[in-house]
Amino acid sequence: MFRTKKNNPQIDKEQLELIKNAQKRIKQKKRLYIHFVIFLIGSVFFILLNLVLGFGKDFKPFHTNWFVYAILSWLFLLLYHTFNVFITHYFMGKEWEQKQLEKLVAKQKQRIEELKKAIPVTNQPYTPSETDAKKKTNITSCLTIIVAAAENNAIGKNNQLIWHLSDDLKRFKTLTNGHHIIMGRKTFESFPKPLPNRTHIVITRQLDYQVPDGVIVVNTLQDAIEISKQDSQPFIIGGGEIYNQAMEIASIIEITRVHESFEADTFFPKIDTSIWREISNTFHEKDDKNEFAFSFITYKRK
């Protein structure tokens, strides 16, 4: 009365990949065979065109019939095609690409481990459950958050700044110059290139994330802090999630408070004044180089 449902045979991903690769190789070899056949027919055609029909009979560069050069040129292309199908595929195929990727990942991990060994490790690593401010600040004495945030704590949209404040950019450059700057992957990718005279530490979960020489990649904020231990004042520069984590352990906040509210997709955490004490506040009016009024404010952990 009821039809039994047929069980469709399942092919695992590995088998499917092998089948796709086999189909690709068959197509490559078919194209090479067609190329070879056309080469033979074309060579015969060139010879007949010259010797039988007399086309270009008097054109003999270096005392050699022109069709010889045409055939040799075509033969070179055929050999190049053959080399790509058999030699290049064998030595630089999928397995070779995977091995190269694994080597790059292994080198990156080795570089991180070497940096960790070169820096003393704290006896009491930070855990989110710690509430003692003194224990937290022992992780690094002057870990500093630097940020520009609006009145509604907006800091960015679509991985871009929402405003242009020339004085804020100058202050950022002055404060971070010569220091380690710690950031998330998206913040790093918002730069056209690494900033000069600063050591970049990028936090990402991607094990094979590629960066220019001199940029350090880690997987956690704790690793980034350990690597920057020798710096008297490393800076946290974003983005939103990294700021959230850093608020628990930082000693100083250098904030440019933009006196306006904006639509955004990234926000800075609210500053709890029971934990943070304002120690300086400098107001700046809007002018031709700064499109909004703002204040440079420094907070210190109580």
Backbone as CSV, one residue per row, in Angstrom:
resi,resn,N_x,N_y,N_z,CA_x,CA_y,CA_z,C_x,C_y,C_z
1,MET,0.810,-1.206,0.000,0.000,0.000,0.000,0.847,1.260,0.000
2,PHE,1.868,1.260,0.843,2.807,2.377,0.882,4.092,1.989,0.196
3,ARG,4.592,2.906,-0.592,5.873,2.659,-1.267,7.013,2.800,-0.278
4,THR,7.951,1.910,-0.396,9.154,2.036,0.447,10.091,3.032,-0.205
5,LYS,10.608,3.888,0.608,11.508,4.943,0.102,12.856,4.345,-0.255
6,LYS,13.294,4.628,-1.459,14.591,4.116,-1.898,15.714,4.848,-1.185
7,ASN,16.710,4.080,-0.777,17.899,4.677,-0.171,18.896,5.034,-1.249
8,ASN,19.082,6.335,-1.453,20.063,6.780,-2.440,21.473,6.528,-1.925
9,PRO,22.313,5.936,-2.732,23.689,5.694,-2.281,24.380,7.015,-1.943
10,GLN,25.056,7.039,-0.834,25.762,8.224,-0.374,27.240,8.162,-0.753
11,ILE,27.744,9.265,-1.236,29.172,9.359,-1.567,29.806,10.345,-0.612
12,ASP,30.815,9.906,0.108,31.441,10.826,1.059,32.261,11.884,0.312
13,LYS,32.622,12.931,1.037,33.304,14.078,0.428,34.625,13.676,-0.219
14,GLU,35.323,12.738,0.411,36.628,12.329,-0.117,36.472,11.644,-1.473
15,GLN,35.446,10.740,-1.558,35.188,10.049,-2.825,34.750,11.049,-3.897
16,LEU,33.892,11.999,-3.503,33.416,13.005,-4.452,34.569,13.836,-5.000
17,GLU,35.512,14.182,-4.127,36.678,14.959,-4.544,37.525,14.166,-5.532
18,LEU,37.676,12.853,-5.278,38.442,11.991,-6.189,37.764,11.907,-7.561
19,ILE,36.427,11.790,-7.555,35.679,11.710,-8.811,35.830,13.005,-9.603
20,LYS,35.686,14.146,-8.914,35.837,15.448,-9.581,37.235,15.611,-10.164
21,ASN,38.226,15.173,-9.400,39.608,15.281,-9.873,39.842,14.396,-11.095
22,ALA,39.258,13.184,-11.063,39.396,12.268,-12.203,38.738,12.852,-13.454
23,GLN,37.544,13.437,-13.280,36.844,14.052,-14.410,37.649,15.215,-14.989
24,LYS,38.264,15.990,-14.107,39.081,17.117,-14.544,40.277,16.628,-15.354
25,ARG,40.925,15.554,-14.876,42.100,15.007,-15.579,41.710,14.462,-16.951
26,ILE,40.533,13.835,-17.014,40.061,13.302,-18.309,39.872,14.437,-19.303
27,LYS,39.271,15.540,-18.855,39.068,16.703,-19.732,40.403,17.282,-20.194
28,GLN,41.370,17.362,-19.281,42.690,17.902,-19.624,43.360,17.047,-20.697
29,LYS,43.291,15.729,-20.523,43.940,14.828,-21.477,43.225,14.836,-22.832
30,LYS,41.880,14.986,-22.797,41.125,15.078,-24.059,41.527,16.326,-24.832
31,ARG,41.650,17.447,-24.101,42.047,18.688,-24.769,43.449,18.572,-25.359
32,LEU,44.344,17.891,-24.626,45.705,17.695,-25.127,45.701,16.827,-26.388
33,TYR,44.876,15.780,-26.385,44.786,14.891,-27.551,44.265,15.658,-28.767
34,ILE,43.223,16.474,-28.552,42.664,17.288,-29.650,43.724,18.253,-30.173
35,HIS,44.474,18.857,-29.248,45.554,19.765,-29.637,46.575,19.041,-30.515
36,PHE,46.916,17.804,-30.129,47.905,17.015,-30.875,47.406,16.704,-32.292
37,VAL,46.120,16.293,-32.381,45.540,15.948,-33.692,45.513,17.178,-34.600
38,ILE,45.068,18.307,-34.047,45.024,19.540,-34.839,46.425,19.950,-35.270
39,PHE,47.418,19.733,-34.405,48.804,20.043,-34.746,49.267,19.223,-35.955
40,LEU,48.957,17.934,-35.955,49.365,17.072,-37.081,48.691,17.532,-38.378
41,ILE,47.366,17.754,-38.288,46.629,18.184,-39.484,47.144,19.547,-39.961
42,GLY,47.363,20.453,-39.013,47.850,21.783,-39.363,49.231,21.742,-39.992
43,SER,50.105,20.873,-39.476,51.459,20.763,-40.030,51.417,20.302,-41.485
44,VAL,50.568,19.271,-41.745,50.417,18.770,-43.112,49.851,19.883,-44.010
45,PHE,48.900,20.631,-43.504,48.293,21.721,-44.272,49.335,22.779,-44.646
46,PHE,50.221,23.175,-43.673,51.258,24.164,-43.949,52.211,23.669,-45.047
47,ILE,52.566,22.395,-44.936,53.502,21.826,-45.922,52.885,21.834,-47.322
48,LEU,51.623,21.365,-47.428,50.937,21.340,-48.726,50.734,22.754,-49.269
49,LEU,50.396,23.689,-48.358,50.171,25.073,-48.763,51.410,25.663,-49.422
50,ASN,52.579,25.275,-48.894,53.830,25.825,-49.412,54.355,25.050,-50.619
51,LEU,54.452,23.726,-50.470,55.120,22.922,-51.504,54.209,22.617,-52.699
52,VAL,52.912,22.431,-52.444,52.005,22.056,-53.532,51.342,23.294,-54.154
53,LEU,50.787,24.165,-53.287,50.084,25.344,-53.805,51.016,26.529,-54.031
54,GLY,52.234,26.438,-53.518,53.227,27.472,-53.759,53.066,28.731,-52.931
55,PHE,52.263,28.674,-51.871,52.061,29.853,-51.028,53.343,30.177,-50.252
56,GLY,53.860,31.407,-50.416,55.082,31.816,-49.731,56.300,31.022,-50.166
57,LYS,56.290,30.605,-51.421,57.375,29.759,-51.903,58.718,30.470,-51.865
58,ASP,58.686,31.773,-52.108,59.948,32.520,-52.135,60.341,33.089,-50.762
59,PHE,59.480,32.866,-49.763,59.781,33.388,-48.423,60.526,32.314,-47.635
60,LYS,61.859,32.494,-47.574,62.696,31.513,-46.876,63.665,32.230,-45.935
61,PRO,63.190,32.606,-44.743,64.093,33.256,-43.785,65.207,32.301,-43.364
62,PHE,66.436,32.799,-43.417,67.624,31.990,-43.082,67.690,30.723,-43.931
63,HIS,67.247,30.830,-45.201,67.313,29.726,-46.173,66.492,28.512,-45.734
64,THR,65.437,28.760,-45.014,64.572,27.670,-44.552,63.128,28.048,-44.840
65,ASN,62.342,27.050,-45.339,60.941,27.312,-45.653,60.199,27.835,-44.420
66,TRP,59.299,28.795,-44.660,58.584,29.442,-43.550,57.760,28.466,-42.723
67,PHE,57.232,27.397,-43.390,56.348,26.486,-42.665,57.102,25.724,-41.571
68,VAL,58.431,25.610,-41.714,59.220,24.936,-40.678,59.149,25.734,-39.373
69,TYR,59.273,27.062,-39.470,59.189,27.909,-38.277,57.787,27.864,-37.666
70,ALA,56.765,27.839,-38.569,55.387,27.782,-38.083,55.134,26.485,-37.312
71,ILE,55.642,25.370,-37.871,55.448,24.066,-37.218,56.223,23.999,-35.896
72,LEU,57.446,24.519,-35.885,58.249,24.500,-34.645,57.605,25.346,-33.549
73,SER,57.041,26.495,-33.945,56.364,27.356,-32.959,55.165,26.639,-32.361
74,TRP,54.399,25.996,-33.239,53.231,25.252,-32.781,53.650,24.067,-31.914
75,LEU,54.747,23.432,-32.287,55.258,22.299,-31.511,55.639,22.746,-30.093
76,PHE,56.220,23.940,-30.004,56.571,24.474,-28.684,55.321,24.619,-27.814
77,LEU,54.235,25.157,-28.405,52.983,25.306,-27.661,52.421,23.949,-27.234
78,LEU,52.545,22.945,-28.127,52.074,21.602,-27.807,52.871,21.001,-26.651
79,LEU,54.191,21.185,-26.678,55.044,20.677,-25.597,54.734,21.374,-24.273
80,TYR,54.473,22.679,-24.350,54.123,23.436,-23.143,52.803,22.918,-22.564
81,HIS,51.829,22.646,-23.447,50.550,22.088,-23.022,50.758,20.729,-22.359
82,THR,51.589,19.898,-22.977,51.887,18.571,-22.423,52.553,18.679,-21.051
83,PHE,53.492,19.604,-20.938,54.203,19.822,-19.664,53.207,20.194,-18.563
84,ASN,52.256,21.081,-18.881,51.259,21.509,-17.884,50.357,20.361,-17.446
85,VAL,49.964,19.524,-18.413,49.032,18.438,-18.110,49.690,17.346,-17.270
86,PHE,50.928,17.012,-17.562,51.561,15.884,-16.887,52.569,16.286,-15.800
87,ILE,53.494,17.184,-16.135,54.562,17.509,-15.179,54.077,18.471,-14.088
88,THR,53.521,19.620,-14.510,53.069,20.617,-13.526,52.006,20.042,-12.605
89,HIS,51.042,19.302,-13.176,49.990,18.713,-12.361,50.568,17.744,-11.332
90,TYR,51.568,16.987,-11.730,52.135,15.973,-10.829,52.865,16.617,-9.652
91,PHE,53.673,17.648,-9.946,54.497,18.246,-8.894,53.803,19.384,-8.147
92,MET,52.793,20.034,-8.784,52.170,21.213,-8.156,50.648,21.107,-8.178
93,GLY,50.137,19.923,-7.877,48.703,19.713,-7.839,48.116,20.063,-6.478
94,LYS,46.933,19.493,-6.188,46.225,19.782,-4.936,47.050,19.378,-3.715
95,GLU,47.708,18.217,-3.794,48.503,17.757,-2.650,49.644,18.721,-2.364
96,TRP,50.285,19.230,-3.443,51.392,20.188,-3.263,50.868,21.472,-2.615
97,GLU,49.702,21.975,-3.065,49.121,23.187,-2.482,48.823,22.992,-1.005
98,GLN,48.263,21.810,-0.652,47.933,21.545,0.747,49.185,21.490,1.610
99,LYS,50.246,20.867,1.079,51.506,20.786,1.834,52.100,22.170,2.063
100,GLN,52.041,23.034,1.030,52.570,24.391,1.174,51.796,25.165,2.235
101,LEU,50.466,24.991,2.241,49.629,25.662,3.234,49.955,25.170,4.638
102,GLU,50.134,23.857,4.783,50.475,23.296,6.094,51.827,23.806,6.583
103,LYS,52.789,23.957,5.657,54.107,24.484,6.037,54.001,25.918,6.547
104,LEU,53.201,26.757,5.856,53.033,28.146,6.271,52.380,28.239,7.651
105,VAL,51.359,27.400,7.884,50.690,27.394,9.189,51.654,26.953,10.278
106,ALA,52.452,25.910,9.985,53.422,25.412,10.968,54.464,26.478,11.315
107,LYS,54.933,27.225,10.293,55.908,28.298,10.541,55.314,29.390,11.406
108,GLN,54.039,29.729,11.144,53.366,30.771,11.922,53.247,30.343,13.386
109,LYS,52.849,29.084,13.610,52.730,28.576,14.978,54.091,28.565,15.673
110,GLN,55.128,28.163,14.933,56.477,28.124,15.501,56.939,29.521,15.901
111,ARG,56.623,30.544,15.066,57.026,31.911,15.371,56.343,32.407,16.643
112,ILE,55.054,32.057,16.810,54.321,32.453,18.011,54.906,31.793,19.244
113,GLU,55.233,30.487,19.127,55.809,29.769,20.264,57.163,30.340,20.659
114,GLU,57.972,30.718,19.658,59.281,31.309,19.952,59.139,32.637,20.687
115,LEU,58.156,33.445,20.252,57.907,34.718,20.922,57.445,34.510,22.360
116,LYS,56.611,33.492,22.562,56.126,33.204,23.916,57.273,32.779,24.836
117,LYS,58.188,31.948,24.306,59.303,31.464,25.118,60.256,32.591,25.486
118,ALA,60.346,33.590,24.600,61.289,34.691,24.839,60.775,35.680,25.881
119,ILE,59.494,35.564,26.258,58.886,36.515,27.184,58.456,35.780,28.444
120,PRO,58.755,36.309,29.618,58.343,35.656,30.860,56.833,35.516,30.942
121,VAL,56.381,34.360,31.388,54.951,34.094,31.504,54.498,34.382,32.930
122,THR,53.348,35.044,33.075,52.848,35.347,34.418,52.404,34.073,35.120
123,ASN,52.587,34.019,36.445,52.204,32.844,37.214,50.697,32.705,37.335
124,GLN,49.979,33.863,37.313,48.532,33.838,37.470,47.873,34.392,36.213
125,PRO,47.646,33.562,35.200,47.021,34.069,33.985,45.594,34.546,34.258
126,TYR,45.192,35.530,33.454,43.865,36.118,33.635,42.759,35.139,33.279
127,THR,41.703,35.101,34.099,40.479,34.369,33.795,39.316,35.328,33.982
128,PRO,38.241,35.187,33.198,37.131,36.132,33.267,36.482,36.227,34.649
129,SER,36.663,35.218,35.510,36.013,35.237,36.808,36.737,36.113,37.827
130,GLU,37.957,36.588,37.522,38.696,37.413,38.470,38.005,38.755,38.675
131,THR,37.920,39.211,39.914,37.288,40.501,40.217,38.225,41.456,40.927
132,ASP,39.339,40.952,41.375,40.295,41.794,42.096,41.046,42.662,41.093
133,ALA,40.873,43.985,41.149,41.490,44.901,40.178,42.999,44.804,40.204
134,LYS,43.568,44.567,41.355,45.022,44.497,41.449,45.546,43.289,40.694
135,LYS,44.854,42.180,40.835,45.265,40.986,40.094,45.172,41.233,38.600
136,LYS,44.105,41.919,38.193,43.906,42.189,36.777,45.010,43.074,36.222
137,THR,45.339,44.123,36.940,46.342,45.046,36.426,47.739,44.458,36.497
138,ASN,47.915,43.365,37.222,49.228,42.711,37.253,49.555,42.044,35.924
139,ILE,48.530,41.793,35.107,48.779,41.167,33.811,49.690,42.063,32.988
140,THR,49.420,43.325,32.964,50.329,44.303,32.367,50.042,45.648,33.027
141,SER,51.055,46.339,33.471,50.848,47.513,34.319,50.213,48.685,33.578
142,CYS,50.491,48.831,32.280,49.986,50.004,31.558,49.276,49.626,30.267
143,LEU,48.534,48.543,30.277,47.740,48.203,29.098,46.698,49.297,28.894
144,THR,46.716,49.910,27.710,45.898,51.098,27.462,44.942,50.870,26.302
145,ILE,43.690,51.205,26.534,42.688,51.189,25.464,42.664,52.570,24.834
146,ILE,42.727,52.635,23.520,42.607,53.915,22.822,41.466,53.795,21.814
147,VAL,40.550,54.776,21.834,39.347,54.668,21.023,38.769,56.054,20.777
148,ALA,38.051,56.206,19.679,37.222,57.383,19.425,35.784,56.886,19.394
149,ALA,34.939,57.426,20.285,33.565,56.942,20.407,32.606,58.117,20.508
150,ALA,31.431,57.939,19.912,30.413,58.988,19.932,29.699,59.009,21.286
151,GLU,28.773,59.942,21.444,28.009,60.038,22.688,27.199,58.774,22.960
152,ASN,26.746,58.100,21.883,26.024,56.840,22.047,26.956,55.630,21.949
153,ASN,28.281,55.881,22.110,29.337,54.849,22.104,29.548,54.196,20.735
154,ALA,28.991,54.777,19.667,29.254,54.261,18.315,30.726,54.477,17.971
155,ILE,31.339,53.447,17.363,32.745,53.590,16.961,32.980,53.263,15.485
156,GLY,32.034,52.620,14.823,32.271,52.305,13.416,31.063,51.695,12.736
157,LYS,31.128,51.707,11.414,30.082,51.089,10.606,30.720,50.508,9.357
158,ASN,30.387,49.256,9.058,30.958,48.553,7.896,32.487,48.565,7.930
159,ASN,33.034,48.387,9.138,34.485,48.326,9.338,35.198,49.621,8.939
160,GLN,34.491,50.750,9.048,35.063,52.054,8.724,34.704,53.053,9.823
161,LEU,35.555,54.094,9.980,35.224,55.187,10.888,34.042,55.984,10.333
162,ILE,33.260,56.590,11.235,32.072,57.317,10.808,32.390,58.798,10.584
163,TRP,33.491,59.266,11.118,33.826,60.694,11.073,35.287,60.872,10.678
164,HIS,35.653,62.119,10.435,37.064,62.443,10.200,37.464,63.570,11.146
165,LEU,38.362,63.257,12.075,38.877,64.234,13.032,40.393,64.252,12.919
166,SER,40.908,65.266,12.292,42.348,65.349,12.052,43.142,65.319,13.354
167,ASP,42.662,66.044,14.369,43.391,66.099,15.638,43.404,64.746,16.341
168,ASP,42.310,63.987,16.179,42.242,62.668,16.796,43.263,61.723,16.151
169,LEU,43.390,61.772,14.831,44.363,60.934,14.136,45.790,61.279,14.567
170,LYS,46.056,62.577,14.742,47.386,63.000,15.182,47.675,62.498,16.597
171,ARG,46.660,62.569,17.464,46.833,62.106,18.838,47.079,60.602,18.878
172,PHE,46.319,59.866,18.068,46.511,58.417,17.985,47.949,58.090,17.567
173,LYS,48.447,58.796,16.561,49.804,58.578,16.075,50.836,58.884,17.166
174,THR,50.632,60.010,17.868,51.582,60.425,18.911,51.622,59.428,20.063
175,LEU,50.447,58.980,20.511,50.387,58.091,21.667,50.900,56.684,21.360
176,THR,50.567,56.160,20.188,50.915,54.763,19.874,52.278,54.607,19.220
177,ASN,52.899,55.687,18.819,54.181,55.613,18.112,55.229,54.875,18.953
178,GLY,55.857,53.862,18.354,56.896,53.096,19.031,56.380,52.001,19.944
179,HIS,55.064,51.779,19.979,54.475,50.783,20.887,53.850,49.619,20.117
180,HIS,53.456,48.591,20.881,52.676,47.487,20.331,51.217,47.933,20.236
181,ILE,50.569,47.641,19.126,49.139,47.909,18.991,48.433,46.568,18.743
182,ILE,47.453,46.292,19.587,46.746,45.011,19.571,45.360,45.235,18.986
183,MET,44.966,44.365,18.050,43.689,44.576,17.350,43.111,43.265,16.856
184,GLY,41.828,43.294,16.514,41.194,42.162,15.867,41.486,42.154,14.376
185,ARG,41.132,41.049,13.720,41.420,40.886,12.294,40.743,41.966,11.442
186,LYS,39.472,42.257,11.722,38.744,43.234,10.903,39.351,44.624,11.028
187,THR,39.787,44.984,12.239,40.437,46.286,12.423,41.712,46.354,11.602
188,PHE,42.504,45.269,11.616,43.746,45.234,10.839,43.446,45.370,9.347
189,GLU,42.382,44.712,8.888,42.046,44.744,7.468,41.493,46.101,7.030
190,SER,41.105,46.942,7.993,40.624,48.276,7.638,41.776,49.221,7.292
191,PHE,43.033,48.824,7.625,44.195,49.639,7.280,44.623,49.358,5.843
192,PRO,44.987,50.367,5.086,45.524,50.095,3.747,46.855,49.357,3.808
193,LYS,47.624,49.574,4.863,48.881,48.862,5.095,49.252,49.040,6.567
194,PRO,50.175,48.220,7.104,50.565,48.375,8.507,51.080,49.780,8.807
195,LEU,50.756,50.270,9.996,51.171,51.616,10.395,52.664,51.634,10.725
196,PRO,53.378,52.676,10.332,54.829,52.702,10.556,55.192,52.854,12.033
197,ASN,56.357,52.317,12.385,56.953,52.462,13.714,56.064,51.928,14.834
198,ARG,55.297,50.897,14.548,54.488,50.222,15.562,54.516,48.722,15.311
199,THR,54.450,47.937,16.380,54.401,46.481,16.254,52.942,46.044,16.285
200,HIS,52.489,45.452,15.190,51.089,45.052,15.063,50.901,43.623,15.576
201,ILE,49.923,43.440,16.462,49.535,42.106,16.918,48.068,41.915,16.557
202,VAL,47.795,40.922,15.723,46.438,40.705,15.215,45.858,39.449,15.866
203,ILE,44.662,39.588,16.415,43.979,38.461,17.053,42.951,37.892,16.086
204,THR,43.080,36.611,15.782,42.129,35.958,14.877,42.057,34.475,15.195
205,ARG,40.910,33.864,14.894,40.760,32.411,15.068,41.265,31.655,13.840
206,GLN,41.542,32.352,12.764,41.997,31.700,11.529,43.450,31.251,11.676
207,LEU,43.676,29.945,11.570,45.027,29.400,11.766,45.954,29.716,10.605
208,ASP,45.394,29.903,9.405,46.229,30.132,8.226,46.157,31.584,7.755
209,TYR,45.859,32.513,8.669,45.712,33.920,8.288,47.058,34.495,7.861
210,GLN,47.107,35.076,6.663,48.351,35.572,6.091,48.510,37.064,6.356
211,VAL,49.703,37.454,6.817,49.985,38.863,7.131,51.347,39.244,6.577
212,PRO,51.611,40.539,6.406,52.944,40.967,5.956,54.001,40.665,7.012
213,ASP,55.263,40.655,6.592,56.372,40.432,7.518,56.350,41.481,8.617
214,GLY,56.632,41.037,9.841,56.673,41.959,10.974,55.380,42.020,11.756
215,VAL,54.275,41.556,11.166,52.990,41.525,11.868,52.855,40.181,12.577
216,ILE,52.440,40.215,13.833,52.324,39.004,14.652,50.861,38.588,14.725
217,VAL,50.593,37.302,14.535,49.233,36.778,14.611,49.106,35.874,15.828
218,VAL,48.065,36.087,16.639,47.781,35.245,17.801,46.302,34.880,17.782
219,ASN,45.925,33.948,18.672,44.537,33.492,18.693,43.712,34.086,19.830
220,THR,44.371,34.653,20.847,43.627,35.190,21.987,44.236,36.509,22.449
221,LEU,43.440,37.286,23.184,43.925,38.536,23.754,45.034,38.261,24.769
222,GLN,44.903,37.193,25.538,45.932,36.858,26.522,47.290,36.631,25.852
223,ASP,47.283,35.930,24.705,48.539,35.709,23.969,49.120,37.034,23.493
224,ALA,48.252,37.931,23.030,48.715,39.239,22.551,49.372,40.025,23.683
225,ILE,48.776,39.971,24.869,49.322,40.686,26.020,50.673,40.111,26.437
226,GLU,50.778,38.784,26.404,52.045,38.147,26.766,53.171,38.568,25.816
227,ILE,52.851,38.625,24.530,53.860,38.986,23.536,54.306,40.437,23.696
228,SER,53.386,41.303,24.157,53.713,42.726,24.295,54.216,43.094,25.697
229,LYS,54.573,42.108,26.514,54.985,42.353,27.898,56.175,43.302,28.015
230,GLN,57.080,43.236,27.062,58.279,44.075,27.148,57.997,45.542,26.820
231,ASP,56.821,45.813,26.288,56.432,47.186,25.976,55.888,47.837,27.253
232,SER,56.337,49.054,27.564,55.870,49.737,28.769,54.405,50.138,28.679
233,GLN,53.881,50.292,27.449,52.479,50.692,27.290,51.919,50.191,25.959
234,PRO,51.513,48.923,25.907,50.846,48.431,24.696,49.432,48.996,24.609
235,PHE,48.930,49.144,23.393,47.618,49.761,23.173,46.645,48.765,22.539
236,ILE,45.412,48.776,23.030,44.302,48.052,22.406,43.595,49.039,21.491
237,ILE,43.492,48.713,20.187,42.926,49.700,19.248,41.632,49.229,18.574
238,GLY,41.082,48.093,18.988,39.801,47.651,18.417,39.857,46.225,17.919
239,GLY,38.706,45.729,17.452,37.403,46.373,17.393,36.564,46.103,18.623
240,GLY,35.225,46.100,18.422,34.286,46.068,19.524,34.470,44.909,20.480
241,GLU,34.639,43.687,19.963,34.782,42.511,20.824,36.089,42.552,21.605
242,ILE,37.167,43.010,20.966,38.458,43.116,21.657,38.374,44.169,22.759
243,TYR,37.682,45.279,22.492,37.475,46.295,23.534,36.730,45.699,24.734
244,ASN,35.685,44.911,24.467,34.915,44.291,25.553,35.798,43.439,26.455
245,GLN,36.669,42.637,25.837,37.566,41.791,26.626,38.595,42.626,27.380
246,ALA,39.117,43.653,26.715,40.189,44.454,27.309,39.701,45.306,28.478
247,MET,38.422,45.656,28.521,37.901,46.478,29.615,38.099,45.812,30.968
248,GLU,38.188,44.496,30.982,38.356,43.769,32.236,39.784,43.851,32.782
249,ILE,40.753,44.157,31.929,42.150,44.038,32.358,43.002,45.276,32.104
250,ALA,42.467,46.243,31.347,43.262,47.436,31.024,43.430,48.336,32.242
251,SER,44.460,49.196,32.193,44.727,50.146,33.273,44.277,51.558,32.915
252,ILE,44.316,51.880,31.621,44.028,53.246,31.176,43.103,53.199,29.960
253,ILE,42.218,54.183,29.859,41.418,54.383,28.652,41.710,55.782,28.130
254,GLU,42.166,55.853,26.884,42.337,57.139,26.200,41.212,57.229,25.169
255,ILE,40.204,58.029,25.479,39.032,58.088,24.605,38.862,59.478,24.008
256,THR,38.601,59.506,22.726,38.185,60.750,22.073,36.664,60.695,21.998
257,ARG,36.009,61.498,22.842,34.547,61.478,22.892,34.002,62.477,21.869
258,VAL,33.398,61.944,20.802,32.820,62.786,19.750,31.425,63.217,20.203
259,HIS,31.189,64.505,20.275,29.946,65.005,20.850,28.813,65.024,19.824
260,GLU,28.417,63.824,19.449,27.346,63.600,18.475,26.965,62.129,18.587
261,SER,25.767,61.776,18.151,25.339,60.375,18.114,25.219,59.924,16.658
262,PHE,25.530,58.648,16.417,25.565,58.141,15.038,24.939,56.756,14.963
263,GLU,24.476,56.403,13.764,24.100,55.010,13.473,25.377,54.218,13.274
264,ALA,25.435,53.024,13.830,26.668,52.236,13.738,26.349,50.758,13.907
265,ASP,27.321,49.917,13.583,27.177,48.487,13.842,28.213,47.992,14.865
266,THR,29.088,48.909,15.315,30.097,48.562,16.316,30.104,49.639,17.398
267,PHE,30.104,49.181,18.667,30.000,50.128,19.779,31.066,49.841,20.830
268,PHE,31.458,50.894,21.535,32.403,50.773,22.632,31.623,50.475,23.910
269,PRO,32.167,49.665,24.817,31.442,49.361,26.060,31.227,50.625,26.904
270,LYS,30.179,50.614,27.686,29.917,51.736,28.591,31.003,51.779,29.670
271,ILE,31.495,52.964,29.967,32.542,53.130,30.986,31.887,53.245,32.358
272,ASP,32.173,52.291,33.215,31.618,52.251,34.568,32.451,53.163,35.470
273,THR,31.863,54.298,35.897,32.623,55.265,36.694,32.904,54.797,38.119
274,SER,32.299,53.671,38.498,32.655,53.106,39.804,33.983,52.357,39.726
275,ILE,34.417,52.053,38.509,35.692,51.358,38.287,36.730,52.315,37.719
276,TRP,36.283,53.241,36.848,37.185,54.135,36.151,37.065,55.576,36.674
277,ARG,38.202,56.221,36.860,38.252,57.599,37.343,38.787,58.504,36.245
278,GLU,38.052,59.560,35.926,38.497,60.521,34.913,39.627,61.377,35.490
279,ILE,40.772,61.430,34.788,41.912,62.195,35.303,42.263,63.395,34.424
280,SER,41.717,63.444,33.195,41.927,64.631,32.355,40.825,64.723,31.317
281,ASN,40.509,65.960,30.905,39.428,66.176,29.943,39.702,67.497,29.214
282,THR,39.946,67.415,27.902,40.242,68.603,27.105,39.238,68.714,25.964
283,PHE,38.487,69.797,25.949,37.439,69.992,24.941,38.003,70.701,23.700
284,HIS,37.505,70.287,22.498,37.908,70.914,21.231,36.661,71.257,20.424
285,GLU,36.624,72.479,19.984,35.503,72.912,19.147,35.609,72.309,17.737
286,LYS,34.469,72.265,17.052,34.441,71.893,15.631,35.175,72.966,14.823
287,ASP,35.971,72.544,13.809,36.650,73.513,12.947,36.805,72.936,11.556
288,ASP,37.599,73.590,10.711,37.711,73.153,9.316,38.420,71.812,9.161
289,LYS,39.170,71.378,10.173,39.870,70.089,10.108,39.176,68.997,10.919
290,ASN,38.213,69.382,11.721,37.489,68.438,12.580,35.995,68.713,12.445
291,GLU,35.285,67.763,11.846,33.891,68.021,11.470,32.912,67.988,12.640
292,PHE,33.362,67.546,13.838,32.513,67.542,15.020,33.320,68.018,16.226
293,ALA,32.620,68.584,17.196,33.273,68.918,18.460,33.593,67.622,19.197
294,PHE,34.665,67.621,19.971,35.086,66.400,20.666,35.905,66.763,21.899
295,SER,36.133,65.761,22.742,36.960,65.920,23.934,37.946,64.767,24.054
296,PHE,39.179,65.085,24.404,40.164,64.058,24.740,40.029,63.775,26.238
297,ILE,39.648,62.563,26.596,39.421,62.201,27.998,40.295,61.002,28.361
298,THR,40.925,61.057,29.499,41.738,59.951,30.001,41.111,59.404,31.276
299,TYR,40.904,58.089,31.315,40.403,57.412,32.511,41.484,56.465,33.034
300,LYS,41.516,56.324,34.346,42.448,55.409,34.991,41.653,54.487,35.907
301,ARG,42.054,53.219,35.939,41.342,52.278,36.819,41.557,52.678,38.278
302,LYS,40.476,52.664,39.063,40.568,53.049,40.478,41.301,51.986,41.289
